[in-house]
Amino acid sequence: MTFTPAPWPRKLRSQEWFGGATKDAIYHRSWMKNQGLPADLFDGRPVIGICNTWSQLTPCNAHLRDLAERVAHGIYEAGGLPMEFPVMSPSESAFRPTAMMFRNLCAMDVEESLRGQPIDGVVLLAGCDKTTPALLMGAASVDIPAILVSGGPMLNGYFRGERVGSGTHLWKFSEAVKAGEMTAAEFVEAEASMSRSAGACNTMGTASTMASMAEALGMALSGNAAIPAVDSRRRVMAHLTGRRIVQMVKDDLKPSDIMTRAAFENAMRVNGAIGGSTNAVIHLLAMAGRVGLDLTLDDWDVQGRDIPTIVNLMPSGAYLMEEFFYAGGLPVVIRMLGEAGKLNRDALTVSGGSIWDEVKEVRNWNEDVIRPVEHALTQQGGIAVLRGNLAPDGAVLKPSAATPHLMQHRGRAVVFEDIDDYKARIEDEALEIDETCVMVLKNCGPRGYPGMAEVGNMGLPPKVLRKGITDMVRISDARMSGTAYGTVVLHVSPEAAHGGTLALVRSGDFIELDVAGRRLHLEVSEEELARRRAEWVNPVTRPNGGYAQLYHDHVQGADTGADLDFLVGCRGNAVARESH
């Protein structure tokens, strides 16, 4: 698309606070000057916010203070005034009940921080899973010039000569302990190899997926997604991002110019090519809602169905993000999609140019890490969207992480009413379950958990693991970590706590999964379901006050992004409001 820069110089938004000689302007400037800022920094130059999700309780983001300084250097060089400010930092590894519950709260924090303060543009510093979509959601709602820089993935882990992927090997080793293939002492010994440097997950988990989505959307500079956190080039990326945002403000290049339908189509296709996390579905739906785009689950199925998964990374493949970066990173993937006719080449990016111009000269340096299409991990990657009487509003499955022979399966349901029920019974040798069964978990959706925790990839029963079985069909209204794998049906909508059909499933019912046919069917008559529905009592109670109650009352379903209903479509309220 063609973008026409705004005229420069012109009066910027920050001058509503700092410009002139009125009592209010002097009030605002004088307080800022207690930090030792020279007077000429308030002469009308762009004031750039550095929105930082740094937190020692968010390990993926614990190094962002250093990157903020690098961003500030770039802003000063380009003639802007950097102003760092904190926002909430939901940590996937520490937050209870789940970081997903607080993605929307973080987005509100970003939105109101941008709207209420003298900021002309913003650099978004993100890393851990929910911080990337939250920052982009908040920035999109305000619609001032914005650009994202990721913290980057951690270095490869190694344990006894084996690559260790953060998260992926946690699930793998945990199952090995239950199967008697690994001792508890060895499990503890392996812990030291799982997170050996600063940065986010080194697999194609949700953090790396969302960094890739930001780049594919055009909201980050080309090459941002894969640079390791401790690589000096990550600092260079932060520095260049600081320079770039100043020009974006001068040009008035905003999220609404970049986050178009063409950009979202590119992102959905890229997600299929990289074997990205199912969490990207919820986050992109929520981001699209913030810019007023009617993106649906069906768009995910259409855009991803014919996209081969060519990135050979855990959990779908063999390598880790470090090798992905050395092979050329996401620009190589985007170029390959462009060459295959699967890219909207003219989509605008934060560079001011098209996404194709950014990648057309890049090279693939390792064809085992980024594979040619004819040697793809799977020819139909992406996200499979399933529908049927068990999921009238849809459910999702990640084909690249699933076991092929299980993607068409019929089995007897073994039902767990909630995650506590699962934990209490799964290791019981008397549990009537074998590898042909379908494990069903209820009440773990947006309202049910609350917050929709990453518990959908339920560990298998020990007595099944001891047979050498490593996968079973699992169905829930929960999410799954992007680092996880298996034939796992997620985000079943409507969720059980909202009275969806999932709430009515009983152990002994038969369920049919047909991924190729995009079908998820509960073999129970409509008459019987009606009878069960009349007897159903919702076990989930409304929280008593606070954000939890606000969330429960207003969260939407997973099929539309699990945003809060009053925040959807609220873009464009960025007009400065004087704090007089």
C-alpha positions as CSV (number, residue, x, y, z in Angstrom):
1,M,0.0,0.0,0.0
2,T,1.1,3.6,-0.5
3,F,1.7,5.8,2.6
4,T,2.0,9.5,2.4
5,P,4.0,11.1,5.2
6,A,2.5,14.0,7.1
7,P,4.1,17.4,6.6
8,W,7.0,18.3,8.9
9,P,7.5,20.4,10.9
10,R,4.2,20.6,12.6
11,K,2.8,21.0,16.2
12,L,2.9,17.6,18.0
13,R,0.6,16.2,20.6
14,S,3.1,16.7,23.4
15,Q,3.0,20.5,22.9
16,E,-0.5,20.5,24.4
17,W,1.5,19.9,27.7
18,F,4.8,21.6,27.1
19,G,4.3,24.3,24.5
20,G,4.0,28.1,25.2
21,A,4.3,30.3,28.3
22,T,1.0,29.6,30.1
23,K,0.8,28.7,33.7
24,D,-0.1,25.1,32.7
25,A,2.9,24.7,30.3
26,I,5.3,26.1,32.9
27,Y,3.8,23.7,35.4
28,H,4.4,20.7,33.1
29,R,7.9,21.7,32.0
30,S,9.1,22.7,35.4
31,W,8.3,19.4,37.0
32,M,10.0,17.5,34.1
33,K,13.2,19.7,34.6
34,N,13.8,18.4,38.1
35,Q,15.4,15.4,36.2
36,G,18.1,17.8,34.8
37,L,16.6,18.2,31.4
38,P,17.7,21.3,29.4
39,A,15.1,23.7,28.3
40,D,15.6,23.1,24.6
41,L,14.3,19.5,24.9
42,F,10.8,21.0,25.1
43,D,11.1,23.0,21.8
44,G,8.6,20.9,19.9
45,R,10.7,17.8,19.1
46,P,9.0,14.4,19.3
47,V,8.6,13.1,22.8
48,I,8.9,9.3,22.6
49,G,7.7,7.0,25.3
50,I,9.6,3.8,26.1
51,C,7.0,1.5,27.4
52,N,8.9,-1.0,29.5
53,T,7.6,-4.4,30.8
54,W,10.8,-4.9,32.7
55,S,10.3,-6.9,35.9
56,Q,12.5,-9.3,37.9
57,L,9.3,-11.4,38.4
58,T,9.1,-11.7,34.6
59,P,12.3,-13.6,33.8
60,C,11.9,-13.3,30.0
61,N,11.9,-9.5,30.4
62,A,14.4,-9.0,33.2
63,H,17.1,-7.7,30.8
64,L,14.8,-5.0,29.3
65,R,16.4,-2.2,31.3
66,D,19.5,-2.4,29.2
67,L,17.5,-2.5,26.0
68,A,15.6,0.6,27.1
69,E,18.9,2.5,27.4
70,R,19.8,1.5,23.9
71,V,16.4,2.6,22.6
72,A,17.0,6.0,24.4
73,H,20.3,6.4,22.7
74,G,18.7,6.0,19.3
75,I,15.9,8.4,20.1
76,Y,18.4,11.1,21.2
77,E,20.5,10.6,18.1
78,A,17.4,11.1,15.9
79,G,16.4,14.3,17.6
80,G,13.7,13.0,20.0
81,L,13.2,13.2,23.7
82,P,13.0,9.7,25.3
83,M,10.8,9.1,28.3
84,E,10.8,5.6,29.8
85,F,7.7,4.5,31.8
86,P,6.7,1.2,33.4
87,V,3.5,-0.8,32.7
88,M,2.2,-4.1,34.2
89,S,4.3,-7.1,33.3
90,P,2.3,-10.4,33.2
91,S,4.7,-13.3,33.6
92,E,3.7,-16.6,32.2
93,S,6.1,-18.4,34.6
94,A,5.0,-16.7,37.8
95,F,1.5,-15.1,37.6
96,R,-1.4,-16.9,39.2
97,P,-4.0,-18.0,38.2
98,T,-2.5,-17.3,34.8
99,A,-0.8,-14.5,32.9
100,M,-3.6,-14.6,30.3
101,M,-6.1,-13.2,32.8
102,F,-3.9,-10.1,33.0
103,R,-3.2,-9.6,29.3
104,N,-6.2,-7.3,29.0
105,L,-5.3,-5.4,32.2
106,C,-1.8,-4.8,30.8
107,A,-3.3,-3.6,27.6
108,M,-5.5,-1.2,29.5
109,D,-2.4,0.0,31.4
110,V,-0.6,0.7,28.1
111,E,-3.6,2.4,26.5
112,E,-4.3,4.8,29.4
113,S,-0.6,5.5,29.9
114,L,-0.3,6.6,26.3
115,R,-3.6,8.4,26.2
116,G,-3.1,10.4,29.4
117,Q,0.6,11.5,29.0
118,P,2.5,13.8,26.8
119,I,3.8,11.2,24.3
120,D,4.0,11.6,20.5
121,G,5.1,8.0,19.8
122,V,6.1,4.9,21.7
123,V,8.6,2.1,21.6
124,L,7.1,-1.0,23.1
125,L,9.5,-3.3,25.0
126,A,8.1,-6.8,25.3
127,G,9.3,-10.4,25.7
128,C,7.2,-12.8,27.8
129,D,4.1,-14.3,26.1
130,K,1.4,-11.9,27.0
131,T,3.4,-8.7,27.0
132,T,3.7,-8.5,23.2
133,P,0.0,-8.7,22.4
134,A,-0.9,-6.6,25.4
135,L,1.4,-3.8,24.3
136,L,0.2,-4.0,20.7
137,M,-3.4,-4.0,21.8
138,G,-3.0,-0.9,23.9
139,A,-1.0,1.0,21.3
140,A,-3.5,0.1,18.6
141,S,-6.4,1.4,20.7
142,V,-4.7,4.8,21.1
143,D,-3.2,4.8,17.5
144,I,-0.2,7.0,17.9
145,P,3.0,6.0,16.1
146,A,4.3,2.8,17.7
147,I,7.0,0.2,17.1
148,L,7.9,-2.9,19.1
149,V,11.3,-4.4,20.0
150,S,11.4,-7.8,21.5
151,G,13.7,-9.0,24.3
152,G,14.8,-12.0,22.2
153,P,15.0,-15.7,23.0
154,M,17.5,-17.3,25.4
155,L,20.4,-19.4,24.2
156,N,20.2,-23.1,23.5
157,G,20.0,-25.4,26.5
158,Y,22.0,-28.7,26.6
159,F,21.7,-31.7,28.9
160,R,23.9,-34.7,28.4
161,G,24.5,-33.8,24.8
162,E,20.9,-33.2,24.0
163,R,19.4,-29.9,23.0
164,V,17.0,-28.8,25.7
165,G,14.1,-26.6,24.7
166,S,12.6,-24.4,27.4
167,G,9.2,-25.7,28.2
168,T,9.2,-28.5,25.6
169,H,11.7,-30.6,27.6
170,L,10.0,-29.7,30.8
171,W,6.9,-31.6,29.5
172,K,9.1,-34.3,28.0
173,F,11.2,-35.0,31.1
174,S,8.2,-34.8,33.3
175,E,6.5,-37.6,31.3
176,A,9.7,-39.6,31.3
177,V,9.8,-39.5,35.1
178,K,6.2,-40.8,35.2
179,A,7.1,-43.5,32.7
180,G,10.0,-44.6,34.8
181,E,12.5,-43.6,32.1
182,M,14.1,-40.8,34.1
183,T,14.8,-40.4,37.8
184,A,13.6,-37.5,39.9
185,A,17.2,-36.6,40.6
186,E,18.0,-36.5,36.9
187,F,15.0,-34.3,36.4
188,V,16.3,-31.8,39.0
189,E,19.8,-32.0,37.4
190,A,18.3,-31.1,34.0
191,E,16.7,-28.0,35.5
192,A,20.0,-26.0,35.2
193,S,20.1,-26.5,31.5
194,M,16.6,-25.2,30.8
195,S,17.1,-21.5,31.1
196,R,20.8,-20.6,30.9
197,S,20.7,-17.0,29.7
198,A,18.5,-13.9,29.6
199,G,15.6,-14.0,27.2
200,A,12.3,-15.7,26.5
201,C,11.7,-19.4,25.5
202,N,14.2,-20.7,23.0
203,T,11.6,-22.9,21.3
204,M,8.9,-21.7,18.9
205,G,6.8,-21.1,22.0
206,T,4.4,-18.3,22.4
207,A,7.0,-15.6,23.1
208,S,8.9,-16.3,20.0
209,T,5.7,-16.8,18.0
210,M,4.4,-13.4,19.1
211,A,7.7,-11.7,18.3
212,S,7.4,-13.3,14.9
213,M,3.8,-12.1,14.6
214,A,4.8,-8.5,15.5
215,E,7.4,-8.7,12.7
216,A,5.0,-10.3,10.2
217,L,2.4,-7.6,11.0
218,G,5.0,-5.0,10.2
219,M,5.0,-3.6,13.7
220,A,8.7,-4.4,14.3
221,L,11.8,-3.8,12.3
222,S,12.7,-6.7,9.9
223,G,14.9,-9.3,11.7
224,N,13.7,-8.4,15.2
225,A,12.0,-11.7,16.1
226,A,14.9,-14.2,16.4
227,I,18.0,-12.3,17.6
228,P,19.1,-14.0,20.9
229,A,18.7,-11.8,23.9
230,V,22.4,-11.8,24.8
231,D,23.6,-11.2,21.2
232,S,25.1,-7.7,20.7
233,R,22.8,-7.4,17.6
234,R,19.8,-7.4,20.0
235,R,21.2,-4.1,21.4
236,V,21.7,-2.8,17.9
237,M,18.1,-3.6,17.0
238,A,17.0,-1.6,20.1
239,H,19.2,1.3,19.1
240,L,17.9,1.3,15.5
241,T,14.3,1.1,16.7
242,G,14.9,4.2,18.8
243,R,16.1,6.1,15.8
244,R,13.2,4.8,13.6
245,I,10.3,5.9,16.0
246,V,11.3,9.5,15.7
247,Q,10.9,9.5,12.0
248,M,7.6,7.6,12.3
249,V,6.3,10.5,14.5
250,K,7.4,13.0,12.0
251,D,5.7,11.0,9.2
252,D,2.7,10.2,11.5
253,L,2.9,6.5,10.6
254,K,0.5,4.8,13.0
255,P,-0.7,1.3,13.9
256,S,-3.9,1.8,11.9
257,D,-1.7,2.4,8.8
258,I,0.2,-0.9,9.3
259,M,-2.2,-3.3,11.1
260,T,-4.4,-3.9,8.0
261,R,-6.2,-7.0,6.9
262,A,-3.4,-7.7,4.5
263,A,-0.9,-7.5,7.4
264,F,-3.0,-9.9,9.5
265,E,-3.3,-12.3,6.6
266,N,0.5,-12.3,6.3
267,A,0.8,-13.0,10.1
268,M,-1.5,-15.9,9.9
269,R,0.4,-17.4,7.1
270,V,3.7,-16.9,8.8
271,N,2.4,-18.6,11.9
272,G,1.7,-21.7,9.8
273,A,5.1,-21.6,8.2
274,I,6.9,-21.3,11.6
275,G,4.8,-23.9,13.4
276,G,3.7,-21.1,15.7
277,S,1.7,-21.4,18.9
278,T,-2.0,-21.8,19.1
279,N,-2.0,-18.8,21.5
280,A,-1.4,-16.6,18.4
281,V,-5.0,-17.3,17.4
282,I,-6.4,-15.6,20.5
283,H,-3.9,-12.7,20.5
284,L,-4.3,-11.8,16.8
285,L,-8.1,-11.9,17.1
286,A,-7.8,-9.5,20.1
287,M,-5.4,-7.2,18.2
288,A,-7.6,-7.2,15.2
289,G,-10.6,-6.2,17.3
290,R,-8.6,-3.2,18.6
291,V,-8.1,-1.8,15.1
292,G,-11.7,-2.6,14.1
293,L,-11.0,-5.5,11.8
294,D,-13.5,-8.4,11.6
295,L,-11.0,-11.2,11.9
296,T,-12.5,-14.6,12.6
297,L,-11.5,-18.2,13.3
298,D,-12.5,-19.1,9.8
299,D,-9.8,-16.6,8.5
300,W,-7.3,-18.6,10.5
301,D,-8.3,-21.8,8.8
302,V,-8.4,-20.3,5.3
303,Q,-5.1,-18.5,5.6
304,G,-3.2,-21.4,7.2
305,R,-4.6,-24.5,5.6
306,D,-2.3,-24.6,2.6
307,I,0.8,-23.2,4.4
308,P,3.6,-25.8,4.8
309,T,5.5,-25.7,8.1
310,I,9.1,-25.1,7.0
311,V,10.8,-24.0,10.3
312,N,12.3,-27.1,11.9
313,L,12.1,-25.9,15.5
314,M,10.8,-27.4,18.7
315,P,8.1,-28.3,19.6
316,S,7.3,-29.3,16.1
317,G,10.8,-30.0,14.9
318,A,14.4,-30.4,16.1
319,Y,16.2,-27.1,16.5
320,L,15.9,-24.0,18.7
321,M,15.7,-20.2,18.1
322,E,19.5,-19.7,18.2
323,E,19.8,-21.9,15.0
324,F,16.8,-20.1,13.5
325,F,18.6,-16.8,13.8
326,Y,21.8,-18.1,12.4
327,A,19.9,-19.5,9.4
328,G,18.5,-16.1,8.6
329,G,15.5,-15.8,10.9
330,L,12.0,-14.7,10.0
331,P,12.9,-12.6,7.0
332,V,13.9,-15.8,5.2
333,V,10.5,-17.4,6.0
334,I,8.7,-14.2,4.8
335,R,10.7,-14.2,1.5
336,M,9.8,-17.9,0.9
337,L,6.1,-17.2,1.4
338,G,6.5,-14.2,-1.0
339,E,8.1,-16.4,-3.6
340,A,5.3,-19.0,-3.2
341,G,2.6,-16.4,-3.8
342,K,1.5,-16.6,-0.1
343,L,2.4,-13.0,0.9
344,N,0.7,-9.7,0.6
345,R,3.9,-8.1,-0.7
346,D,2.7,-4.5,-0.5
347,A,1.8,-4.6,3.2
348,L,3.3,-1.6,4.9
349,T,5.7,-1.9,7.8
350,V,7.2,0.4,10.4
351,S,10.1,1.0,8.1
352,G,7.8,3.0,5.9
353,G,8.3,0.6,3.0
354,S,6.7,-2.7,2.0
355,I,7.3,-6.0,3.8
356,W,8.6,-7.5,0.5
357,D,11.2,-4.7,0.1
358,E,12.5,-5.7,3.6
359,V,13.1,-9.3,2.7
360,K,13.6,-9.7,-1.0
361,E,17.5,-10.0,-0.8
362,V,17.8,-12.2,2.3
363,R,19.3,-15.7,2.1
364,N,18.7,-19.0,3.8
365,W,21.9,-20.2,5.5
366,N,20.7,-23.6,6.7
367,E,18.1,-25.5,4.8
368,D,17.7,-28.1,7.6
369,V,16.5,-25.4,10.0
370,I,14.4,-23.4,7.4
371,R,13.4,-26.1,5.0
372,P,12.5,-25.9,1.3
373,V,8.8,-26.4,0.8
374,E,9.3,-29.9,-0.7
375,H,11.0,-31.0,2.6
376,A,8.5,-29.2,4.9
377,L,7.7,-30.8,8.3
378,T,4.1,-30.9,7.2
379,Q,2.6,-29.6,3.9
380,Q,-0.5,-28.3,5.7
381,G,0.6,-26.5,8.8
382,G,-1.2,-23.5,10.2
383,I,-4.0,-23.8,12.6
384,A,-6.9,-26.3,12.1
385,V,-10.2,-24.8,13.1
386,L,-12.7,-27.5,14.2
387,R,-16.5,-27.3,14.5
388,G,-19.3,-29.6,15.4
389,N,-21.8,-30.1,18.2
390,L,-19.0,-30.2,20.7
391,A,-17.6,-26.8,19.5
392,P,-20.3,-24.9,17.8
393,D,-18.2,-21.7,17.9
394,G,-15.0,-23.5,17.1
395,A,-11.9,-25.1,18.5
396,V,-8.3,-25.2,17.4
397,L,-5.6,-27.8,16.8
398,K,-1.9,-27.4,15.7
399,P,-1.3,-30.0,13.0
400,S,2.5,-29.6,13.0
401,A,2.6,-30.6,16.7
402,A,0.1,-33.5,16.5
403,T,0.5,-37.2,15.8
404,P,-0.7,-38.0,12.3
405,H,-2.6,-41.2,13.0
406,L,-4.5,-39.5,15.8
407,M,-5.9,-36.7,13.7
408,Q,-8.7,-38.9,12.7
409,H,-9.9,-40.7,15.8
410,R,-12.9,-42.0,17.6
411,G,-12.7,-42.8,21.3
412,R,-14.4,-43.1,24.7
413,A,-14.3,-39.9,26.7
414,V,-12.6,-39.8,30.1
415,V,-13.8,-36.5,31.7
416,F,-12.1,-34.3,34.3
417,E,-14.5,-31.6,35.6
418,D,-11.6,-29.2,36.3
419,I,-7.9,-29.1,36.6
420,D,-8.0,-30.1,40.3
421,D,-10.1,-33.2,39.4
422,Y,-7.5,-34.0,36.7
423,K,-4.6,-33.7,39.1
424,A,-6.4,-35.8,41.8
425,R,-7.1,-38.7,39.4
426,I,-4.7,-38.9,36.6
427,E,-2.1,-41.1,38.4
428,D,-4.7,-43.4,39.9
429,E,-4.0,-46.9,38.5
430,A,-7.7,-47.6,38.8
431,L,-8.6,-44.9,36.4
432,E,-10.4,-46.5,33.5
433,I,-8.3,-45.2,30.6
434,D,-6.1,-46.4,27.8
435,E,-4.5,-44.9,24.8
436,T,-7.7,-45.2,22.7
437,C,-9.6,-42.9,25.0
438,V,-10.1,-39.2,24.6
439,M,-9.2,-37.1,27.6
440,V,-11.6,-34.2,28.2
441,L,-11.0,-31.3,30.6
442,K,-13.7,-28.8,31.5
443,N,-14.0,-25.4,33.1
444,C,-10.6,-24.1,32.1
445,G,-11.7,-21.4,29.6
446,P,-11.6,-17.6,30.0
447,R,-14.3,-17.6,32.7
448,G,-13.8,-21.1,34.0
449,Y,-10.2,-21.0,35.3
450,P,-10.5,-17.9,35.3
451,G,-8.1,-16.6,32.6
452,M,-7.8,-19.7,30.4
453,A,-4.6,-21.3,31.7
454,E,-2.1,-23.4,29.7
455,V,-3.3,-26.7,31.0
456,G,-4.8,-28.1,27.8
457,N,-1.8,-30.4,27.1
458,M,-2.8,-32.7,30.0
459,G,0.0,-35.2,30.9
460,L,-0.9,-38.8,30.1
461,P,-1.6,-41.4,32.8
462,P,1.5,-43.2,34.0
463,K,0.0,-46.6,33.1
464,V,-0.3,-45.4,29.5
465,L,3.2,-43.9,29.4
466,R,4.7,-47.1,30.6
467,K,3.4,-48.8,27.4
468,G,5.6,-46.4,25.4
469,I,2.6,-44.3,24.3
470,T,3.5,-40.6,24.1
471,D,0.3,-39.0,22.7
472,M,-3.4,-39.2,23.1
473,V,-6.3,-37.0,21.9
474,R,-7.0,-34.4,24.5
475,I,-9.9,-31.8,24.4
476,S,-10.5,-28.8,26.5
477,D,-11.5,-25.1,26.7
478,A,-8.1,-24.3,28.0
479,R,-5.0,-23.1,26.2
480,M,-1.7,-24.9,25.6
481,S,1.8,-23.5,26.0
482,G,3.5,-22.8,22.7
483,T,6.3,-25.0,23.9
484,A,4.0,-28.0,24.2
485,Y,3.1,-30.7,21.6
486,G,0.6,-33.4,21.0
487,T,-2.9,-34.0,19.4
488,V,-4.5,-31.5,21.6
489,V,-7.8,-29.7,20.8
490,L,-8.0,-26.4,22.5
491,H,-10.2,-23.2,23.0
492,V,-13.4,-25.2,22.7
493,S,-16.1,-22.6,22.4
494,P,-18.5,-21.8,24.0
495,E,-16.5,-22.8,27.1
496,A,-17.9,-25.1,29.8
497,A,-18.4,-22.3,32.3
498,H,-20.5,-20.4,29.7
499,G,-22.8,-23.4,29.2
500,G,-21.2,-24.8,26.1
501,T,-21.7,-28.4,25.0
502,L,-18.3,-29.3,26.6
503,A,-20.0,-28.8,30.0
504,L,-22.4,-31.7,29.2
505,V,-19.8,-34.4,28.2
506,R,-19.7,-37.4,30.5
507,S,-17.2,-40.2,30.8
508,G,-18.2,-43.0,28.5
509,D,-19.5,-40.8,25.7
510,F,-17.8,-41.3,22.4
511,I,-16.1,-38.4,20.6
512,E,-15.0,-38.2,16.9
513,L,-12.1,-36.1,15.8
514,D,-11.6,-35.5,12.1
515,V,-9.0,-32.9,11.5
516,A,-9.1,-33.2,7.7
517,G,-12.8,-32.7,7.8
518,R,-12.5,-30.0,10.4
519,R,-15.0,-31.8,12.6
520,L,-15.3,-32.4,16.4
521,H,-18.5,-34.4,17.2
522,L,-19.9,-35.7,20.5
523,E,-22.0,-38.9,19.8
524,V,-24.9,-38.0,22.0
525,S,-28.4,-37.2,20.8
526,E,-29.8,-33.7,20.9
527,E,-32.6,-35.0,23.2
528,E,-30.1,-36.4,25.7
529,L,-28.0,-33.2,25.5
530,A,-31.2,-31.1,26.2
531,R,-31.9,-33.3,29.2
532,R,-28.4,-32.9,30.5
533,R,-28.5,-29.1,29.9
534,A,-31.7,-28.9,32.0
535,E,-29.9,-30.6,34.9
536,W,-26.6,-28.6,34.5
537,V,-25.5,-26.4,37.4
538,N,-22.6,-24.1,36.6
539,P,-19.8,-24.9,39.1
540,V,-18.0,-21.7,38.4
541,T,-18.9,-18.8,40.8
542,R,-18.6,-15.1,40.1
543,P,-15.6,-13.5,41.8
544,N,-16.4,-11.1,44.5
545,G,-15.0,-7.8,43.5
546,G,-11.8,-6.5,42.0
547,Y,-10.4,-7.0,38.5
548,A,-11.3,-10.7,38.7
549,Q,-15.0,-9.7,38.8
550,L,-14.6,-7.2,36.0
551,Y,-12.8,-9.8,34.0
552,H,-15.5,-12.5,34.6
553,D,-18.3,-10.1,33.7
554,H,-16.8,-8.8,30.5
555,V,-14.4,-11.3,29.0
556,Q,-15.4,-12.6,25.6
557,G,-14.9,-16.1,24.3
558,A,-11.7,-17.6,23.0
559,D,-13.3,-17.6,19.5
560,T,-13.2,-13.8,19.4
561,G,-9.9,-13.2,21.2
562,A,-10.9,-13.2,24.9
563,D,-10.7,-9.4,25.1
564,L,-13.0,-7.4,27.4
565,D,-16.1,-6.5,25.5
566,F,-16.0,-2.8,26.3
567,L,-12.4,-2.5,24.9
568,V,-13.1,-3.9,21.4
569,G,-13.2,-1.4,18.6
570,C,-12.1,1.6,20.8
571,R,-9.3,2.7,18.5
572,G,-8.6,6.3,17.6
573,N,-9.1,8.1,20.9
574,A,-5.6,9.6,20.9
575,V,-6.6,13.3,20.9
576,A,-4.6,15.0,23.6
577,R,-6.6,15.8,26.7
578,E,-5.1,18.7,28.6
579,S,-4.4,17.8,32.3
580,H,-5.5,21.3,33.4
